Amino acid sequence: MGKNGDEENGKLSNKDYESELRKLQVELCHLQEWVKQEGERIIVIFEGRDGAGKGGTIRALTERVSPRIFRTVALPAPSDREKTQAYLQRYMAHFPAAGEIVIFDRSWYNRAGVEHVMGFCSKPQYKAFLELCPVFEEKFLVRGGIRLIKFWLEVSNKEQARRFEKRIEDPVRQWKLSPMDLPSRERWYEYSRARDAMLEATDTKAAPWHIVPSDDKKRARLNCIAHFLSLIPYEEVPRDPIKLPDRSKKNEYDDKASLEGRRFIP
């Protein structure tokens, strides 16, 4: 039997990808039951260049679990009022309570990346962030009982360019183009230096960064989810057997006929 195009290119076939993703998503369902039972609080941060695949990875992570336990937070640019607050204040409002996992699609690390590169913060603000962020994460989050997991998705220059071209050409992807995307292409090395400085300052023993090569989206998603699961000592929570009850005939009536004449979508 001949190989399909993906196999010949060294990429996972859709069938293999879906099969492996299904196994991981079953484990994510086990994880959420354990988190709920144990009252765990977990924060997961996804960072990376524009076009690195953060959104697709987060969707793969969350599509089969409860949004009441796995909450995704993707904050817009700060309002005028938020700009006058303590920098971390608007993020802290979304921190998890017991039995919750909060996923930040970009986070307070905006200050180390786009805000610094594009001049949206001052040099003293940037320097203070790199100095204080590791202290905040260790003493306030980790010692406070929150599991903090940080992922950096690393996309190559060539692959980022290819993905941006697709966004420009495809009407159903054009919404993904943000005002920051095109300047980020021009400032590739400035973003690289910002990444390096961020990792140097904030890749700590208490809150390390986990770098995910993301040129191959399918493998990146599978590897990221598998690694995420490996970082948490969860166990499958036993469940009582479930038996579907029969429909009661008490107060029986023709409940289909009662809908006649209503507006149905064909």
C-alpha positions, 0 to 999 in steps of 0.5 A, a space after each residue: 500500500 502506498 504512503 499518503 502525502 503526509 507520511 512521505 513528508 514525515 508528517 503525521 497522517 490525520 488518522 494517526 493524529 486523531 488517534 493519538 489526540 483521542 488518547 491524550 484527551 481521555 487522559 485530560 478528562 481523567 485529569 479534570 476529575 482529579 483536579 476537581 476532587 483534589 481542589 487543585 489550582 493550575 495556571 498554564 501559560 502559552 507564549 510564542 511568536 505570532 503564528 506559532 500555533 498557540 490557539 490550535 494547541 489550546 483548542 486541542 487541549 480544551 475541546 473535550 473537557 469542561 469549560 467550567 474546569 478548563 478556562 481559557 483567558 485571552 485578554 484584549 489590550 488594556 483599557 485606559 483604566 487598566 493601564 493605571 492599575 498594578 501591571 499584574 492586577 488584570 491577570 490576577 482577576 482570572 486566577 483559578 479557584 479550587 478545582 480549576 485550570 486556567 489557560 492564558 493565551 498570552 499572559 503577563 509575559 506581554 511585557 517581556 515581548 510585544 510591549 518591550 519590542 513595540 515600545 508600549 512600556 518604558 525601559 524601567 518598566 521592562 527591567 522591573 518586570 524581568 526582576 520581579 516576575 520570578 519573585 512573584 511566580 515563586 513566592 506568590 503563585 508556587 508557594 501559594 499552592 498554584 501549579 504554574 506551567 509555562 509553554 513557549 511555542 517556537 516557530 521558525 522564520 520560514 514557517 512563520 512567513 508561510 503561515 502569515 501568507 496563508 492568513 493574508 490569502 485565505 478569507 477565513 483566516 484573515 481575522 487572525 491577522 492582528 496589527 502586530 503581526 506584520 511588524 513582528 515579521 520586520 522585527 524578527 531579531 528584536 523579538 528573538 533577543 526579547 525571548 532570550 532575555 525573558 528566558 534568561 530572567 524567568 526560566 527558574 527552577 520554581 517556574 521553568 519554561 517548556 519549549 515546544 518546537 511548533 513548525 509541525 502543528 500536529 506533533 507540537 500539539 500532541 507533544 505539548 499535551 503529553 508533556 503537560 500531563 506528565 507534569 501533574 501527578 494525577 490519578 484516575 478517579 474511580 467513578 460509580 457505575 452509571 445506568 441510564 434510567 427508563 423514561 417515566 410514563 407519568 404525565 405522558 402525552 404526545 409531546 411531538 404533536 405539541 410542537 406542530 406549527 412551530 418554526 423548524 429549520 429544515 
